[in-house]
Amino acid sequence: MVGFLKGVHHELRKVTWLTKDELIKKSGVVAGIVGIFTFLVWVVDSGLGALAALFMNI
């Protein structure tokens, strides 16, 4: 178990971590894309809901 944890520690030291500025920029991009897809799903859901309501009234 100790050998495994030493190996994990060794591998984590080889990782190239993002800088604070890169992390903030990339997090903003991800949040923006999630926001866009959320909006698109809302538009489709609202449209299909309105269409279903229209058919229910016929």
mmCIF file as Biopython writes it, N, C-alpha, C and O atoms, coordinates in Angstrom:
data_model
#
loop_
_atom_site.group_PDB
_atom_site.id
_atom_site.type_symbol
_atom_site.label_atom_id
_atom_site.label_alt_id
_atom_site.label_comp_id
_atom_site.label_asym_id
_atom_site.label_entity_id
_atom_site.label_seq_id
_atom_site.pdbx_PDB_ins_code
_atom_site.Cartn_x
_atom_site.Cartn_y
_atom_site.Cartn_z
_atom_site.occupancy
_atom_site.B_iso_or_equiv
_atom_site.auth_seq_id
_atom_site.auth_asym_id
_atom_site.pdbx_PDB_model_num
ATOM 1   N N  . MET A ? 1  ? 0.828   -1.198 0.000   1.0 0.0 1  A 1 
ATOM 2   C CA . MET A ? 1  ? 0.000   0.000  0.000   1.0 0.0 1  A 1 
ATOM 3   C C  . MET A ? 1  ? 0.869   1.256  0.000   1.0 0.0 1  A 1 
ATOM 4   O O  . MET A ? 1  ? 0.587   2.218  -0.716  1.0 0.0 1  A 1 
ATOM 5   N N  . VAL A ? 2  ? 1.917   1.237  0.804   1.0 0.0 2  A 1 
ATOM 6   C CA . VAL A ? 2  ? 2.809   2.397  0.871   1.0 0.0 2  A 1 
ATOM 7   C C  . VAL A ? 2  ? 3.489   2.608  -0.472  1.0 0.0 2  A 1 
ATOM 8   O O  . VAL A ? 2  ? 3.647   3.744  -0.920  1.0 0.0 2  A 1 
ATOM 9   N N  . GLY A ? 3  ? 3.893   1.517  -1.115  1.0 0.0 3  A 1 
ATOM 10  C CA . GLY A ? 3  ? 4.520   1.624  -2.432  1.0 0.0 3  A 1 
ATOM 11  C C  . GLY A ? 3  ? 3.576   2.224  -3.459  1.0 0.0 3  A 1 
ATOM 12  O O  . GLY A ? 3  ? 3.987   3.024  -4.299  1.0 0.0 3  A 1 
ATOM 13  N N  . PHE A ? 4  ? 2.316   1.838  -3.388  1.0 0.0 4  A 1 
ATOM 14  C CA . PHE A ? 4  ? 1.315   2.389  -4.306  1.0 0.0 4  A 1 
ATOM 15  C C  . PHE A ? 4  ? 1.176   3.893  -4.105  1.0 0.0 4  A 1 
ATOM 16  O O  . PHE A ? 4  ? 1.158   4.652  -5.075  1.0 0.0 4  A 1 
ATOM 17  N N  . LEU A ? 5  ? 1.076   4.326  -2.848  1.0 0.0 5  A 1 
ATOM 18  C CA . LEU A ? 5  ? 0.916   5.750  -2.559  1.0 0.0 5  A 1 
ATOM 19  C C  . LEU A ? 5  ? 2.150   6.545  -2.972  1.0 0.0 5  A 1 
ATOM 20  O O  . LEU A ? 5  ? 2.030   7.684  -3.424  1.0 0.0 5  A 1 
ATOM 21  N N  . LYS A ? 6  ? 3.327   5.959  -2.821  1.0 0.0 6  A 1 
ATOM 22  C CA . LYS A ? 6  ? 4.546   6.632  -3.285  1.0 0.0 6  A 1 
ATOM 23  C C  . LYS A ? 6  ? 4.517   6.776  -4.802  1.0 0.0 6  A 1 
ATOM 24  O O  . LYS A ? 6  ? 4.934   7.799  -5.344  1.0 0.0 6  A 1 
ATOM 25  N N  . GLY A ? 7  ? 4.024   5.745  -5.483  1.0 0.0 7  A 1 
ATOM 26  C CA . GLY A ? 7  ? 3.899   5.816  -6.935  1.0 0.0 7  A 1 
ATOM 27  C C  . GLY A ? 7  ? 2.913   6.887  -7.366  1.0 0.0 7  A 1 
ATOM 28  O O  . GLY A ? 7  ? 3.160   7.619  -8.324  1.0 0.0 7  A 1 
ATOM 29  N N  . VAL A ? 8  ? 1.801   6.977  -6.659  1.0 0.0 8  A 1 
ATOM 30  C CA . VAL A ? 8  ? 0.804   8.017  -6.955  1.0 0.0 8  A 1 
ATOM 31  C C  . VAL A ? 8  ? 1.421   9.390  -6.760  1.0 0.0 8  A 1 
ATOM 32  O O  . VAL A ? 8  ? 1.251   10.276 -7.597  1.0 0.0 8  A 1 
ATOM 33  N N  . HIS A ? 9  ? 2.127   9.566  -5.670  1.0 0.0 9  A 1 
ATOM 34  C CA . HIS A ? 9  ? 2.773   10.852 -5.386  1.0 0.0 9  A 1 
ATOM 35  C C  . HIS A ? 9  ? 3.782   11.193 -6.481  1.0 0.0 9  A 1 
ATOM 36  O O  . HIS A ? 9  ? 3.857   12.339 -6.924  1.0 0.0 9  A 1 
ATOM 37  N N  . HIS A ? 10 ? 4.544   10.215 -6.910  1.0 0.0 10 A 1 
ATOM 38  C CA . HIS A ? 10 ? 5.536   10.427 -7.967  1.0 0.0 10 A 1 
ATOM 39  C C  . HIS A ? 10 ? 4.857   10.841 -9.276  1.0 0.0 10 A 1 
ATOM 40  O O  . HIS A ? 10 ? 5.325   11.755 -9.954  1.0 0.0 10 A 1 
ATOM 41  N N  . GLU A ? 11 ? 3.774   10.183 -9.625  1.0 0.0 11 A 1 
ATOM 42  C CA . GLU A ? 11 ? 3.065   10.512 -10.865 1.0 0.0 11 A 1 
ATOM 43  C C  . GLU A ? 11 ? 2.422   11.891 -10.790 1.0 0.0 11 A 1 
ATOM 44  O O  . GLU A ? 11 ? 2.413   12.627 -11.776 1.0 0.0 11 A 1 
ATOM 45  N N  . LEU A ? 12 ? 1.883   12.243 -9.627  1.0 0.0 12 A 1 
ATOM 46  C CA . LEU A ? 12 ? 1.255   13.560 -9.485  1.0 0.0 12 A 1 
ATOM 47  C C  . LEU A ? 12 ? 2.276   14.688 -9.607  1.0 0.0 12 A 1 
ATOM 48  O O  . LEU A ? 12 ? 1.922   15.795 -10.013 1.0 0.0 12 A 1 
ATOM 49  N N  . ARG A ? 13 ? 3.518   14.428 -9.269  1.0 0.0 13 A 1 
ATOM 50  C CA . ARG A ? 13 ? 4.558   15.448 -9.405  1.0 0.0 13 A 1 
ATOM 51  C C  . ARG A ? 13 ? 4.883   15.701 -10.867 1.0 0.0 13 A 1 
ATOM 52  O O  . ARG A ? 13 ? 5.402   16.766 -11.202 1.0 0.0 13 A 1 
ATOM 53  N N  . LYS A ? 14 ? 4.588   14.739 -11.756 1.0 0.0 14 A 1 
ATOM 54  C CA . LYS A ? 14 ? 4.863   14.892 -13.181 1.0 0.0 14 A 1 
ATOM 55  C C  . LYS A ? 14 ? 3.744   15.638 -13.915 1.0 0.0 14 A 1 
ATOM 56  O O  . LYS A ? 14 ? 3.911   16.019 -15.074 1.0 0.0 14 A 1 
ATOM 57  N N  . VAL A ? 15 ? 2.622   15.844 -13.256 1.0 0.0 15 A 1 
ATOM 58  C CA . VAL A ? 15 ? 1.475   16.501 -13.889 1.0 0.0 15 A 1 
ATOM 59  C C  . VAL A ? 15 ? 1.783   17.982 -14.093 1.0 0.0 15 A 1 
ATOM 60  O O  . VAL A ? 15 ? 2.343   18.638 -13.214 1.0 0.0 15 A 1 
ATOM 61  N N  . THR A ? 16 ? 1.411   18.498 -15.260 1.0 0.0 16 A 1 
ATOM 62  C CA . THR A ? 16 ? 1.532   19.928 -15.523 1.0 0.0 16 A 1 
ATOM 63  C C  . THR A ? 16 ? 0.216   20.582 -15.119 1.0 0.0 16 A 1 
ATOM 64  O O  . THR A ? 16 ? -0.793  20.437 -15.808 1.0 0.0 16 A 1 
ATOM 65  N N  . TRP A ? 17 ? 0.232   21.293 -14.014 1.0 0.0 17 A 1 
ATOM 66  C CA . TRP A ? 17 ? -0.976  21.903 -13.484 1.0 0.0 17 A 1 
ATOM 67  C C  . TRP A ? 17 ? -1.219  23.249 -14.147 1.0 0.0 17 A 1 
ATOM 68  O O  . TRP A ? 17 ? -0.272  23.921 -14.556 1.0 0.0 17 A 1 
ATOM 69  N N  . LEU A ? 18 ? -2.474  23.645 -14.255 1.0 0.0 18 A 1 
ATOM 70  C CA . LEU A ? 18 ? -2.827  24.937 -14.829 1.0 0.0 18 A 1 
ATOM 71  C C  . LEU A ? 18 ? -2.420  26.063 -13.889 1.0 0.0 18 A 1 
ATOM 72  O O  . LEU A ? 18 ? -2.392  25.902 -12.669 1.0 0.0 18 A 1 
ATOM 73  N N  . THR A ? 19 ? -2.101  27.221 -14.495 1.0 0.0 19 A 1 
ATOM 74  C CA . THR A ? 19 ? -1.878  28.403 -13.670 1.0 0.0 19 A 1 
ATOM 75  C C  . THR A ? 19 ? -3.239  28.948 -13.247 1.0 0.0 19 A 1 
ATOM 76  O O  . THR A ? 19 ? -4.275  28.531 -13.764 1.0 0.0 19 A 1 
ATOM 77  N N  . LYS A ? 20 ? -3.222  29.873 -12.310 1.0 0.0 20 A 1 
ATOM 78  C CA . LYS A ? 20 ? -4.481  30.446 -11.824 1.0 0.0 20 A 1 
ATOM 79  C C  . LYS A ? 20 ? -5.233  31.132 -12.962 1.0 0.0 20 A 1 
ATOM 80  O O  . LYS A ? 20 ? -6.449  30.983 -13.084 1.0 0.0 20 A 1 
ATOM 81  N N  . ASP A ? 21 ? -4.505  31.886 -13.801 1.0 0.0 21 A 1 
ATOM 82  C CA . ASP A ? 21 ? -5.153  32.584 -14.917 1.0 0.0 21 A 1 
ATOM 83  C C  . ASP A ? 21 ? -5.747  31.601 -15.929 1.0 0.0 21 A 1 
ATOM 84  O O  . ASP A ? 21 ? -6.858  31.810 -16.416 1.0 0.0 21 A 1 
ATOM 85  N N  . GLU A ? 22 ? -5.010  30.527 -16.247 1.0 0.0 22 A 1 
ATOM 86  C CA . GLU A ? 22 ? -5.531  29.521 -17.172 1.0 0.0 22 A 1 
ATOM 87  C C  . GLU A ? 22 ? -6.773  28.854 -16.601 1.0 0.0 22 A 1 
ATOM 88  O O  . GLU A ? 22 ? -7.744  28.616 -17.319 1.0 0.0 22 A 1 
ATOM 89  N N  . LEU A ? 23 ? -6.739  28.555 -15.320 1.0 0.0 23 A 1 
ATOM 90  C CA . LEU A ? 23 ? -7.877  27.911 -14.667 1.0 0.0 23 A 1 
ATOM 91  C C  . LEU A ? 23 ? -9.114  28.799 -14.724 1.0 0.0 23 A 1 
ATOM 92  O O  . LEU A ? 23 ? -10.214 28.323 -15.004 1.0 0.0 23 A 1 
ATOM 93  N N  . ILE A ? 24 ? -8.932  30.088 -14.459 1.0 0.0 24 A 1 
ATOM 94  C CA . ILE A ? 24 ? -10.064 31.023 -14.484 1.0 0.0 24 A 1 
ATOM 95  C C  . ILE A ? 24 ? -10.627 31.136 -15.899 1.0 0.0 24 A 1 
ATOM 96  O O  . ILE A ? 24 ? -11.843 31.102 -16.086 1.0 0.0 24 A 1 
ATOM 97  N N  . LYS A ? 25 ? -9.750  31.271 -16.900 1.0 0.0 25 A 1 
ATOM 98  C CA . LYS A ? 25 ? -10.208 31.401 -18.286 1.0 0.0 25 A 1 
ATOM 99  C C  . LYS A ? 25 ? -10.941 30.144 -18.756 1.0 0.0 25 A 1 
ATOM 100 O O  . LYS A ? 25 ? -12.015 30.228 -19.351 1.0 0.0 25 A 1 
ATOM 101 N N  . LYS A ? 26 ? -10.355 28.990 -18.486 1.0 0.0 26 A 1 
ATOM 102 C CA . LYS A ? 26 ? -10.971 27.741 -18.950 1.0 0.0 26 A 1 
ATOM 103 C C  . LYS A ? 26 ? -12.264 27.442 -18.201 1.0 0.0 26 A 1 
ATOM 104 O O  . LYS A ? 26 ? -13.199 26.882 -18.773 1.0 0.0 26 A 1 
ATOM 105 N N  . SER A ? 27 ? -12.321 27.809 -16.933 1.0 0.0 27 A 1 
ATOM 106 C CA . SER A ? 27 ? -13.567 27.635 -16.177 1.0 0.0 27 A 1 
ATOM 107 C C  . SER A ? 27 ? -14.653 28.541 -16.743 1.0 0.0 27 A 1 
ATOM 108 O O  . SER A ? 27 ? -15.818 28.149 -16.808 1.0 0.0 27 A 1 
ATOM 109 N N  . GLY A ? 28 ? -14.276 29.749 -17.153 1.0 0.0 28 A 1 
ATOM 110 C CA . GLY A ? 28 ? -15.231 30.662 -17.770 1.0 0.0 28 A 1 
ATOM 111 C C  . GLY A ? 28 ? -15.765 30.120 -19.079 1.0 0.0 28 A 1 
ATOM 112 O O  . GLY A ? 28 ? -16.955 30.246 -19.371 1.0 0.0 28 A 1 
ATOM 113 N N  . VAL A ? 29 ? -14.883 29.514 -19.874 1.0 0.0 29 A 1 
ATOM 114 C CA . VAL A ? 29 ? -15.309 28.916 -21.143 1.0 0.0 29 A 1 
ATOM 115 C C  . VAL A ? 29 ? -16.297 27.784 -20.882 1.0 0.0 29 A 1 
ATOM 116 O O  . VAL A ? 29 ? -17.334 27.693 -21.540 1.0 0.0 29 A 1 
ATOM 117 N N  . VAL A ? 30 ? -15.975 26.927 -19.925 1.0 0.0 30 A 1 
ATOM 118 C CA . VAL A ? 30 ? -16.865 25.804 -19.597 1.0 0.0 30 A 1 
ATOM 119 C C  . VAL A ? 30 ? -18.212 26.323 -19.103 1.0 0.0 30 A 1 
ATOM 120 O O  . VAL A ? 30 ? -19.258 25.827 -19.521 1.0 0.0 30 A 1 
ATOM 121 N N  . ALA A ? 31 ? -18.192 27.319 -18.217 1.0 0.0 31 A 1 
ATOM 122 C CA . ALA A ? 31 ? -19.446 27.878 -17.704 1.0 0.0 31 A 1 
ATOM 123 C C  . ALA A ? 31 ? -20.265 28.498 -18.837 1.0 0.0 31 A 1 
ATOM 124 O O  . ALA A ? 31 ? -21.488 28.365 -18.859 1.0 0.0 31 A 1 
ATOM 125 N N  . GLY A ? 32 ? -19.602 29.169 -19.771 1.0 0.0 32 A 1 
ATOM 126 C CA . GLY A ? 32 ? -20.300 29.763 -20.906 1.0 0.0 32 A 1 
ATOM 127 C C  . GLY A ? 32 ? -20.950 28.717 -21.793 1.0 0.0 32 A 1 
ATOM 128 O O  . GLY A ? 32 ? -22.099 28.875 -22.206 1.0 0.0 32 A 1 
ATOM 129 N N  . ILE A ? 33 ? -20.222 27.648 -22.087 1.0 0.0 33 A 1 
ATOM 130 C CA . ILE A ? 33 ? -20.769 26.580 -22.925 1.0 0.0 33 A 1 
ATOM 131 C C  . ILE A ? 33 ? -21.938 25.896 -22.228 1.0 0.0 33 A 1 
ATOM 132 O O  . ILE A ? 33 ? -22.951 25.599 -22.861 1.0 0.0 33 A 1 
ATOM 133 N N  . VAL A ? 34 ? -21.803 25.644 -20.932 1.0 0.0 34 A 1 
ATOM 134 C CA . VAL A ? 34 ? -22.909 25.042 -20.176 1.0 0.0 34 A 1 
ATOM 135 C C  . VAL A ? 34 ? -24.119 25.967 -20.202 1.0 0.0 34 A 1 
ATOM 136 O O  . VAL A ? 34 ? -25.249 25.501 -20.348 1.0 0.0 34 A 1 
ATOM 137 N N  . GLY A ? 35 ? -23.897 27.268 -20.062 1.0 0.0 35 A 1 
ATOM 138 C CA . GLY A ? 35 ? -24.992 28.229 -20.112 1.0 0.0 35 A 1 
ATOM 139 C C  . GLY A ? 35 ? -25.697 28.226 -21.461 1.0 0.0 35 A 1 
ATOM 140 O O  . GLY A ? 35 ? -26.925 28.278 -21.527 1.0 0.0 35 A 1 
ATOM 141 N N  . ILE A ? 36 ? -24.918 28.165 -22.534 1.0 0.0 36 A 1 
ATOM 142 C CA . ILE A ? 36 ? -25.501 28.146 -23.882 1.0 0.0 36 A 1 
ATOM 143 C C  . ILE A ? 36 ? -26.348 26.890 -24.086 1.0 0.0 36 A 1 
ATOM 144 O O  . ILE A ? 36 ? -27.475 26.972 -24.574 1.0 0.0 36 A 1 
ATOM 145 N N  . PHE A ? 37 ? -25.809 25.736 -23.716 1.0 0.0 37 A 1 
ATOM 146 C CA . PHE A ? 37 ? -26.566 24.494 -23.884 1.0 0.0 37 A 1 
ATOM 147 C C  . PHE A ? 37 ? -27.795 24.465 -22.982 1.0 0.0 37 A 1 
ATOM 148 O O  . PHE A ? 37 ? -28.837 23.940 -23.372 1.0 0.0 37 A 1 
ATOM 149 N N  . THR A ? 38 ? -27.681 25.025 -21.781 1.0 0.0 38 A 1 
ATOM 150 C CA . THR A ? 38 ? -28.843 25.102 -20.893 1.0 0.0 38 A 1 
ATOM 151 C C  . THR A ? 38 ? -29.938 25.940 -21.536 1.0 0.0 38 A 1 
ATOM 152 O O  . THR A ? 38 ? -31.111 25.569 -21.502 1.0 0.0 38 A 1 
ATOM 153 N N  . PHE A ? 39 ? -29.555 27.071 -22.122 1.0 0.0 39 A 1 
ATOM 154 C CA . PHE A ? 39 ? -30.519 27.935 -22.795 1.0 0.0 39 A 1 
ATOM 155 C C  . PHE A ? 39 ? -31.164 27.212 -23.975 1.0 0.0 39 A 1 
ATOM 156 O O  . PHE A ? 39 ? -32.377 27.296 -24.168 1.0 0.0 39 A 1 
ATOM 157 N N  . LEU A ? 40 ? -30.357 26.503 -24.764 1.0 0.0 40 A 1 
ATOM 158 C CA . LEU A ? 40 ? -30.902 25.786 -25.921 1.0 0.0 40 A 1 
ATOM 159 C C  . LEU A ? 40 ? -31.881 24.694 -25.494 1.0 0.0 40 A 1 
ATOM 160 O O  . LEU A ? 40 ? -32.926 24.520 -26.119 1.0 0.0 40 A 1 
ATOM 161 N N  . VAL A ? 41 ? -31.550 23.965 -24.442 1.0 0.0 41 A 1 
ATOM 162 C CA . VAL A ? 41 ? -32.461 22.931 -23.941 1.0 0.0 41 A 1 
ATOM 163 C C  . VAL A ? 41 ? -33.746 23.574 -23.446 1.0 0.0 41 A 1 
ATOM 164 O O  . VAL A ? 41 ? -34.830 23.036 -23.673 1.0 0.0 41 A 1 
ATOM 165 N N  . TRP A ? 42 ? -33.645 24.718 -22.773 1.0 0.0 42 A 1 
ATOM 166 C CA . TRP A ? 42 ? -34.832 25.424 -22.286 1.0 0.0 42 A 1 
ATOM 167 C C  . TRP A ? 42 ? -35.718 25.861 -23.455 1.0 0.0 42 A 1 
ATOM 168 O O  . TRP A ? 42 ? -36.941 25.736 -23.393 1.0 0.0 42 A 1 
ATOM 169 N N  . VAL A ? 43 ? -35.094 26.376 -24.525 1.0 0.0 43 A 1 
ATOM 170 C CA . VAL A ? 43 ? -35.864 26.818 -25.693 1.0 0.0 43 A 1 
ATOM 171 C C  . VAL A ? 43 ? -36.595 25.633 -26.326 1.0 0.0 43 A 1 
ATOM 172 O O  . VAL A ? 43 ? -37.784 25.728 -26.631 1.0 0.0 43 A 1 
ATOM 173 N N  . VAL A ? 44 ? -35.893 24.527 -26.522 1.0 0.0 44 A 1 
ATOM 174 C CA . VAL A ? 44 ? -36.519 23.344 -27.125 1.0 0.0 44 A 1 
ATOM 175 C C  . VAL A ? 44 ? -37.628 22.816 -26.218 1.0 0.0 44 A 1 
ATOM 176 O O  . VAL A ? 44 ? -38.709 22.472 -26.696 1.0 0.0 44 A 1 
ATOM 177 N N  . ASP A ? 45 ? -37.365 22.751 -24.915 1.0 0.0 45 A 1 
ATOM 178 C CA . ASP A ? 45 ? -38.370 22.259 -23.970 1.0 0.0 45 A 1 
ATOM 179 C C  . ASP A ? 45 ? -39.608 23.157 -23.966 1.0 0.0 45 A 1 
ATOM 180 O O  . ASP A ? 45 ? -40.737 22.666 -23.957 1.0 0.0 45 A 1 
ATOM 181 N N  . SER A ? 46 ? -39.392 24.459 -23.971 1.0 0.0 46 A 1 
ATOM 182 C CA . SER A ? 46 ? -40.530 25.387 -23.988 1.0 0.0 46 A 1 
ATOM 183 C C  . SER A ? 46 ? -41.325 25.255 -25.283 1.0 0.0 46 A 1 
ATOM 184 O O  . SER A ? 46 ? -42.555 25.274 -25.269 1.0 0.0 46 A 1 
ATOM 185 N N  . GLY A ? 47 ? -40.617 25.121 -26.394 1.0 0.0 47 A 1 
ATOM 186 C CA . GLY A ? 47 ? -41.290 24.968 -27.680 1.0 0.0 47 A 1 
ATOM 187 C C  . GLY A ? 47 ? -42.101 23.685 -27.750 1.0 0.0 47 A 1 
ATOM 188 O O  . GLY A ? 47 ? -43.244 23.690 -28.207 1.0 0.0 47 A 1 
ATOM 189 N N  . LEU A ? 48 ? -41.513 22.595 -27.298 1.0 0.0 48 A 1 
ATOM 190 C CA . LEU A ? 48 ? -42.246 21.326 -27.313 1.0 0.0 48 A 1 
ATOM 191 C C  . LEU A ? 48 ? -43.408 21.348 -26.327 1.0 0.0 48 A 1 
ATOM 192 O O  . LEU A ? 48 ? -44.455 20.756 -26.590 1.0 0.0 48 A 1 
ATOM 193 N N  . GLY A ? 49 ? -43.236 22.023 -25.199 1.0 0.0 49 A 1 
ATOM 194 C CA . GLY A ? 49 ? -44.335 22.150 -24.237 1.0 0.0 49 A 1 
ATOM 195 C C  . GLY A ? 49 ? -45.485 22.953 -24.814 1.0 0.0 49 A 1 
ATOM 196 O O  . GLY A ? 49 ? -46.650 22.606 -24.624 1.0 0.0 49 A 1 
ATOM 197 N N  . ALA A ? 50 ? -45.155 24.034 -25.523 1.0 0.0 50 A 1 
ATOM 198 C CA . ALA A ? 50 ? -46.197 24.842 -26.158 1.0 0.0 50 A 1 
ATOM 199 C C  . ALA A ? 50 ? -46.892 24.057 -27.263 1.0 0.0 50 A 1 
ATOM 200 O O  . ALA A ? 50 ? -48.108 24.151 -27.429 1.0 0.0 50 A 1 
ATOM 201 N N  . LEU A ? 51 ? -46.123 23.287 -28.012 1.0 0.0 51 A 1 
ATOM 202 C CA . LEU A ? 51 ? -46.700 22.468 -29.074 1.0 0.0 51 A 1 
ATOM 203 C C  . LEU A ? 51 ? -47.616 21.395 -28.489 1.0 0.0 51 A 1 
ATOM 204 O O  . LEU A ? 51 ? -48.691 21.136 -29.030 1.0 0.0 51 A 1 
ATOM 205 N N  . ALA A ? 52 ? -47.203 20.777 -27.401 1.0 0.0 52 A 1 
ATOM 206 C CA . ALA A ? 52 ? -48.035 19.765 -26.744 1.0 0.0 52 A 1 
ATOM 207 C C  . ALA A ? 52 ? -49.313 20.395 -26.209 1.0 0.0 52 A 1 
ATOM 208 O O  . ALA A ? 52 ? -50.387 19.804 -26.316 1.0 0.0 52 A 1 
ATOM 209 N N  . ALA A ? 53 ? -49.206 21.588 -25.635 1.0 0.0 53 A 1 
ATOM 210 C CA . ALA A ? 53 ? -50.392 22.277 -25.118 1.0 0.0 53 A 1 
ATOM 211 C C  . ALA A ? 53 ? -51.346 22.624 -26.258 1.0 0.0 53 A 1 
ATOM 212 O O  . ALA A ? 53 ? -52.564 22.559 -26.093 1.0 0.0 53 A 1 
ATOM 213 N N  . LEU A ? 54 ? -50.795 22.990 -27.406 1.0 0.0 54 A 1 
ATOM 214 C CA . LEU A ? 54 ? -51.619 23.306 -28.569 1.0 0.0 54 A 1 
ATOM 215 C C  . LEU A ? 54 ? -52.396 22.070 -29.017 1.0 0.0 54 A 1 
ATOM 216 O O  . LEU A ? 54 ? -53.583 22.165 -29.327 1.0 0.0 54 A 1 
ATOM 217 N N  . PHE A ? 55 ? -51.744 20.927 -29.053 1.0 0.0 55 A 1 
ATOM 218 C CA . PHE A ? 55 ? -52.417 19.693 -29.456 1.0 0.0 55 A 1 
ATOM 219 C C  . PHE A ? 55 ? -53.434 19.236 -28.421 1.0 0.0 55 A 1 
ATOM 220 O O  . PHE A ? 55 ? -54.439 18.621 -28.779 1.0 0.0 55 A 1 
ATOM 221 N N  . MET A ? 56 ? -53.198 19.520 -27.163 1.0 0.0 56 A 1 
ATOM 222 C CA . MET A ? 56 ? -54.143 19.126 -26.111 1.0 0.0 56 A 1 
ATOM 223 C C  . MET A ? 56 ? -55.439 19.929 -26.199 1.0 0.0 56 A 1 
ATOM 224 O O  . MET A ? 56 ? -56.495 19.451 -25.787 1.0 0.0 56 A 1 
ATOM 225 N N  . ASN A ? 57 ? -55.361 21.142 -26.730 1.0 0.0 57 A 1 
ATOM 226 C CA . ASN A ? 57 ? -56.540 22.006 -26.827 1.0 0.0 57 A 1 
ATOM 227 C C  . ASN A ? 57 ? -57.367 21.720 -28.074 1.0 0.0 57 A 1 
ATOM 228 O O  . ASN A ? 57 ? -58.467 22.252 -28.220 1.0 0.0 57 A 1 
ATOM 229 N N  . ILE A ? 58 ? -56.861 20.900 -28.961 1.0 0.0 58 A 1 
ATOM 230 C CA . ILE A ? 58 ? -57.597 20.615 -30.203 1.0 0.0 58 A 1 
ATOM 231 C C  . ILE A ? 58 ? -58.718 19.636 -29.935 1.0 0.0 58 A 1 
ATOM 232 O O  . ILE A ? 58 ? -59.452 19.272 -30.853 1.0 0.0 58 A 1 
#
